[in-house]
Amino acid sequence: MTAEQRHNYIEVAAFYVAQRRGFAPGNPVDDWAMAELEVDRLIASGHFSK
């Protein structure tokens, strides 16, 4: 997976983090960090392997 692909997955995941809280005011940096952890967990578990 390229760095660009990883970034795109994190970007989409961060959107869903915000969506889960109903887009209520929050901290986008926290959303990004949560998304990054989730994407990295999925990568480590082989979810994105071919």
C-alpha positions as CSV (number, residue, x, y, z in Angstrom):
1,M,0.0,0.0,0.0
2,T,1.3,3.4,-0.9
3,A,1.4,6.4,1.5
4,E,-1.2,8.0,-0.8
5,Q,-3.6,5.0,-0.5
6,R,-3.1,4.9,3.3
7,H,-3.9,8.7,3.5
8,N,-7.0,8.2,1.4
9,Y,-8.3,5.4,3.6
10,I,-7.6,7.5,6.7
11,E,-9.5,10.5,5.1
12,V,-12.5,8.4,4.5
13,A,-12.4,6.8,7.9
14,A,-12.2,10.2,9.5
15,F,-15.4,11.2,7.7
16,Y,-17.1,8.2,9.2
17,V,-15.8,9.0,12.7
18,A,-17.4,12.4,12.4
19,Q,-20.5,10.9,11.0
20,R,-20.9,8.5,13.9
21,R,-21.0,11.5,16.3
22,G,-23.6,13.2,14.1
23,F,-21.2,15.8,12.8
24,A,-21.5,17.5,16.1
25,P,-18.7,20.0,16.8
26,G,-15.6,18.2,17.7
27,N,-11.9,18.1,17.1
28,P,-10.9,17.1,13.5
29,V,-7.4,16.2,14.7
30,D,-9.0,13.7,17.1
31,D,-11.1,12.3,14.3
32,W,-8.1,11.9,12.2
33,A,-6.1,10.2,14.9
34,M,-8.9,7.7,15.6
35,A,-9.2,7.0,11.9
36,E,-5.4,6.5,11.6
37,L,-5.4,4.0,14.4
38,E,-8.3,2.1,12.9
39,V,-6.7,2.0,9.4
40,D,-3.4,1.0,10.8
41,R,-5.1,-1.8,12.8
42,L,-6.8,-3.0,9.6
43,I,-3.5,-2.9,7.7
44,A,-1.7,-4.8,10.4
45,S,-4.4,-7.5,10.5
46,G,-4.0,-8.0,6.7
47,H,-7.3,-6.6,5.8
48,F,-5.8,-4.8,2.8
49,S,-3.5,-7.6,1.6
50,K,-4.0,-9.0,-1.8
